[in-house]
Amino acid sequence: MSLYDIKINSLQGKQVNLSDFKSKYLLFVNVASKCGFTPQYEDLEKLHQMYKDTLVVIGVPCNQFGKQEPGNATEIQEFCEVNYGVSFLMLEKIDVKGENQHPLYTWLTSKSLNGKKSSSVKWNFQKYLVDKNGELIDYYFSITKPTSSKITNHLK
C-alpha cells in the first residue's frame, strides 16, 4: 500500500487526497494544544512559509499522550489560528498508536509498509518526513525542532 492510497479527513471533515501532494515533501506531526512542545506550532508555521513550494506541513491532532488534545475540531482550529497563526494543513484528530491506530500512522511506523523503518510514536510533536516520491525519509522525536537542520537539510 502506498502512502498516497490512505484515506484521511481534514480538521474540517473534508477528505484529503494525499496524492495531491506528490512531488512535495510531507512532514507529518502529531500535535496537541496543551503540551510542553506546543510552542513548536510557531516553528512548524515558519517551516510551512519558508518551504511552501516544496514541503507540505501536516498537523495531526492526537489526544493519546497525557490527554493534551482534549478539544473538538473547532476548538483545535481556533487555538492554532489565534495562538500560532497556523495556516498549514490540519487533519482530523486520530489515534497514532494502539489498537485504533489510523492507517496513516500504521504506514508511517511500519517498515513492512513504508519500506524504511519501524518506529513507535513516543509523545506529541514527533515528526515523520516523507520525500517527493512518497517514501519515508526518517522520523524525529519531539525534542527535534521543526526548523532543525536534521529536517531542513533534506528540503534543500
Secondary structure, DSSP 8 states (H G I E B T S, - for coil): --GGG-EEEBTTS-EEEGGGGTTSEEEEEEE-TTSTTTTHHHHHHHHHHHTTTTEEEEEEE---STT-----HHHHHHHHHHHH---SEEB---BSSSTTB-HHHHHHH-HHHHSS------STT-EEEE-TTS-EEEEE-TTS-TT-HHHHGGG-
